[in-house]
Amino acid sequence: MPIRGKVALVTGATSGIGSATAVLLAERGAHVVVTGRDIARGAQVAARIRAAGGIADFLPAALATADDARVLATAAAEVAGPVDILVNNAAIAVFGATATIAEADFDACYTINVKIPFFLVGALAPGMAERGGGVIVNVSSMVASFGTFGSAVYASSKAALELLTKSWAAEYGPRGVRVNAVAPGPTRTEGTLAHYGPDRLAALAAQAPARRVADATEIAETIAFLAGEHAAFIQGAVIPVDGGRTAT
Ligand SMILES: NC(=O)c1ccc[n+]([C@@H]2O[C@H](COP(=O)([O-])OP(=O)(O)OC[C@H]3O[C@@H](n4cnc5c(N)ncnc54)[C@H](OP(=O)(O)O)[C@@H]3O)[C@@H](O)[C@H]2O)c1
């Protein structure tokens, strides 16, 4: 499926990897629906795409319930047409010792990282299948693959998303919908700079063979690859884009 002329819905596109993905998919000819909570940043991303000659709409959405996911799916189709590409990128990271995690933080993390992708796929994948094809790319994390102190909630939510990736490949793949995931390593974004700061982020990245922090566009490149026709035979895969961290 070529990206040109397709409609792509990118969650968390007001920031970091989601913003870079929205820009890249638009450069490759997709009509991109940018969504996120921050109205100023969302409008900026859409304006940047349009200024470069691309097509984009911004739909602000604070996603908390299955209904929020369904409303966003419907609104995206109303503004741009049937959604062909869904990038489940929006997430939050909750870190801390298991015994210190508040129930509300656990719920918030699992809601945006697992529940919202689940109901967005439920809202959009059947239509993709009926139209004969579509693509879903889930954004996981390298920490879904190994245990580290303090990341139990966040890492397990991403492990759930990775298993959902395989489940959906089995469920929708036979009807033309390719479902894959990328699992990034430390990447320079608004979110990680606010949480870690540049020095801790660099220290984290130094554990991998690449010995450096990724730029958001390096993750977006793999997401866009998975969304495009050159990835036509890739289904149910989780592609590490982590500078070699999980391989070593
Ligand atoms: N950066 C890394 O080092 C790294 C590493 C591994 C995996 N990842 C994964 O890559 C993805 C992007 O990470 P990032 O660092 O680019 O993230 P980020 O800068 O923290 O941005 C997160 C995005 O998610 C949106 N979002 C969060 N909660 C939301 C909610 N309840 N409703 C709607 N939107 C919500 C935010 O919207 P607003 O800003 O508008 O509020 C923002 O657009 C995430 O899935 C993350 O887990 C990142």
PDBQT file of the ligand as one rigid body, heavy atoms in Angstrom, charges set to zero:
ROOT
HETATM    1  N1  LIG A 301      11.332   8.962  23.706  1.00  0.00    +0.000 N 
HETATM    2  C1  LIG A 301      11.823   7.785  24.058  1.00  0.00    +0.000 C 
HETATM    3  O1  LIG A 301      12.982   7.680  24.514  1.00  0.00    +0.000 OA
HETATM    4  C2  LIG A 301      10.989   6.554  23.898  1.00  0.00    +0.000 A 
HETATM    5  C3  LIG A 301      11.599   5.306  24.103  1.00  0.00    +0.000 A 
HETATM    6  C4  LIG A 301      10.828   4.166  23.953  1.00  0.00    +0.000 A 
HETATM    7  C5  LIG A 301       9.499   4.254  23.604  1.00  0.00    +0.000 A 
HETATM    8  N2  LIG A 301       8.936   5.483  23.417  1.00  0.00    +0.000 N 
HETATM    9  C6  LIG A 301       7.531   5.535  23.057  1.00  0.00    +0.000 C 
HETATM   10  O2  LIG A 301       7.396   6.379  21.919  1.00  0.00    +0.000 OA
HETATM   11  C7  LIG A 301       6.141   7.051  21.956  1.00  0.00    +0.000 C 
HETATM   12  C8  LIG A 301       6.362   8.546  21.858  1.00  0.00    +0.000 C 
HETATM   13  O3  LIG A 301       7.249   8.940  22.879  1.00  0.00    +0.000 OA
HETATM   14  P1  LIG A 301       7.701  10.473  23.019  1.00  0.00    +0.000 P 
HETATM   15  O4  LIG A 301       8.910  10.470  23.874  1.00  0.00    +0.000 OA
HETATM   16  O5  LIG A 301       7.708  11.109  21.688  1.00  0.00    +0.000 OA
HETATM   17  O6  LIG A 301       6.458  11.029  23.884  1.00  0.00    +0.000 OA
HETATM   18  P2  LIG A 301       6.171  12.477  24.482  1.00  0.00    +0.000 P 
HETATM   19  O7  LIG A 301       7.107  13.500  23.958  1.00  0.00    +0.000 OA
HETATM   20  O8  LIG A 301       6.062  12.300  25.968  1.00  0.00    +0.000 OA
HETATM   21  O9  LIG A 301       4.718  12.727  23.887  1.00  0.00    +0.000 OA
HETATM   22  C9  LIG A 301       3.648  11.908  24.266  1.00  0.00    +0.000 C 
HETATM   23  C10 LIG A 301       2.475  12.189  23.375  1.00  0.00    +0.000 C 
HETATM   24  O10 LIG A 301       1.352  11.436  23.834  1.00  0.00    +0.000 OA
HETATM   25  C11 LIG A 301       0.249  12.312  24.009  1.00  0.00    +0.000 C 
HETATM   26  N3  LIG A 301      -0.596  11.846  25.092  1.00  0.00    +0.000 N 
HETATM   27  C12 LIG A 301      -0.215  11.383  26.309  1.00  0.00    +0.000 A 
HETATM   28  N4  LIG A 301      -1.289  11.089  27.054  1.00  0.00    +0.000 NA
HETATM   29  C13 LIG A 301      -2.371  11.361  26.286  1.00  0.00    +0.000 A 
HETATM   30  C14 LIG A 301      -3.776  11.259  26.493  1.00  0.00    +0.000 A 
HETATM   31  N5  LIG A 301      -4.297  10.821  27.658  1.00  0.00    +0.000 N 
HETATM   32  N6  LIG A 301      -4.606  11.633  25.481  1.00  0.00    +0.000 NA
HETATM   33  C15 LIG A 301      -4.117  12.054  24.306  1.00  0.00    +0.000 A 
HETATM   34  N7  LIG A 301      -2.795  12.183  24.055  1.00  0.00    +0.000 NA
HETATM   35  C16 LIG A 301      -1.938  11.829  25.028  1.00  0.00    +0.000 A 
HETATM   36  C17 LIG A 301       0.882  13.650  24.324  1.00  0.00    +0.000 C 
HETATM   37  O11 LIG A 301      -0.042  14.682  24.069  1.00  0.00    +0.000 OA
HETATM   38  P3  LIG A 301       0.162  16.206  24.606  1.00  0.00    +0.000 P 
HETATM   39  O12 LIG A 301       1.652  16.490  24.618  1.00  0.00    +0.000 OA
HETATM   40  O13 LIG A 301      -0.580  17.003  23.594  1.00  0.00    +0.000 OA
HETATM   41  O14 LIG A 301      -0.400  16.248  25.983  1.00  0.00    +0.000 OA
HETATM   42  C18 LIG A 301       2.077  13.656  23.390  1.00  0.00    +0.000 C 
HETATM   43  O15 LIG A 301       1.672  14.025  22.090  1.00  0.00    +0.000 OA
HETATM   44  C19 LIG A 301       5.460   6.594  23.247  1.00  0.00    +0.000 C 
HETATM   45  O16 LIG A 301       4.639   5.500  22.962  1.00  0.00    +0.000 OA
HETATM   46  C20 LIG A 301       6.626   6.150  24.106  1.00  0.00    +0.000 C 
HETATM   47  O17 LIG A 301       6.239   5.217  25.091  1.00  0.00    +0.000 OA
HETATM   48  C21 LIG A 301       9.647   6.630  23.561  1.00  0.00    +0.000 A 
ENDROOT
TORSDOF 0
